[in-house]
Amino acid sequence: MTQLDEIKQAILNGESTAVAALPVPESYRGVTVREDEVAMFDGLESKDKDPRKSLHVDEVPTPELGPGEALVAVMASAINYNTVWTSIFEPIPTFKFLKKYGKLSPLAKRHDLPYHVVGSDLSGVVLRTGAGVHTWKPGDEVVAHCLNVELESPDGHNDTMLDTEQRIWGFETNFGGLAEIALVKANQLMPKPAHLTWEEAASPGLVNSTAYRQLVSRNGADLKQGDVVLIWGASGGLGSYATQYALNGGAIPVCVVSSPEKAEICRKLGAELIIDRNAEDYRFWKDEHEQDQREWQRFGAKIRELTGGEDPDIVFEHPGRETFGASVYAARKGGTIVTCASTSGYMHQYDNRYLWMNLKRIVGSHFANYRESWEANRLISKGLIHPTLSKTYPLEETGQAALDVHRNAHQGKVGVLALAPEEGLGVRDRELRAKHLDAINAFRGA
């Protein structure tokens, strides 16, 4: 039995605290991209780049544990769009992030390697903690948020996302969560929701915290009761949490989806106002260079038809180039367009007259600070927000999982099992789980 097998067996036996007495393996399996392959997709369109070719499961050395850090035995992880970007080497290869980080300090130099262990979500068990860590100990069952921050600059002490050395773990740092062991800063750790399986607990982290800041936090749209909220991709990994937050907060979500199946998922969540953009055949762009404002108007009219004449107080944006012009147009006078991504393209175009003359605001939102992440995880732990896991792959098939997300052939979140040998393990609070089982399984098989 290998050292990792012993660790896994202790966790599966419900004896997580026993890992403190077990040796940490010298190496582990992690999903990597390789620096010598960054040109492999040159000349291809983004849609034709295949993560199955660039993501590898490699045996890698266990990194040195530094002060304020923790090594975690990863039971499960999940796919985020940043893993897709990493795998297709867009907008730039992530090795540029690792090289920049490596120049920060001798300890940060560990991250500058010719391979990048990816992944920005995990659930698992703490194996070891570094000097100065007092909140967490070996054996603790945890999830991790993906904010990696130095906090040596004054800029981050009001909002850690404004720190000059803020990074996304597993994307702009190495040793991420799509692996059997991960290295995190101890202040990334949060308690694992006791009523969830390992794979369910791993899936909300990045997107749940992102949606919380973007929609609920004062740093984002500051949602209030009665707000009409237009949510693009409302059944997806990010939008599915935005839909839940809107409903929980007494707002009125208008869910934009691309199929009847995705519309039905939104109805399962409790949403009533739904636009199937494919059925309506919206074509916001006449060609590559010019948008069609008549389509914006038709879209706005559809929203008002559903809401009884009201325009959105908040537009929850993340597709970017394809939809941004319509989003700025559709928001009500004085409304807010809050954006956290650009999955259809970074170069946005919109008619500024609709912004300035109608006193609208565009708010940029990026992941979440530690407090926002903690609050988002607390809502999961209390059964007030639920994971949106639809499918889970083994670590060896991470490339296929990433391809699903790349091609939008998924609903909600796609999970990945690491040390967990099968789905359904890790539940500690069965009573709470039973109360919310239908909601927890709402996306399963979708």
QUIPELIN-V124390 format. One record per helix or strand of 3 or more residues. SS is the DSSP state (alpha for helix, beta for strand). FROM is the first residue (numbers start at 1). LEN is the number of residues. If there is no record, write none. Layout:
ss | from | len
SS | FROM | LEN
SS | FROM | LEN
This chain:
ss | from | len
alpha | 3 | 10
alpha | 16 | 6
beta | 27 | 8
alpha | 35 | 3
alpha | 46 | 3
alpha | 51 | 4
beta | 56 | 6
beta | 69 | 10
alpha | 81 | 8
alpha | 95 | 8
alpha | 108 | 4
beta | 115 | 3
beta | 123 | 7
beta | 141 | 4
beta | 147 | 3
alpha | 154 | 4
alpha | 160 | 3
beta | 166 | 3
beta | 181 | 5
alpha | 186 | 3
beta | 189 | 3
alpha | 198 | 6
alpha | 205 | 12
beta | 228 | 5
alpha | 239 | 10
beta | 252 | 6
alpha | 260 | 10
beta | 273 | 4
alpha | 277 | 4
alpha | 293 | 15
beta | 312 | 6
alpha | 324 | 7
beta | 331 | 9
alpha | 352 | 5
beta | 361 | 4
alpha | 370 | 12
beta | 389 | 6
alpha | 395 | 12
beta | 412 | 6
alpha | 430 | 6
alpha | 437 | 4
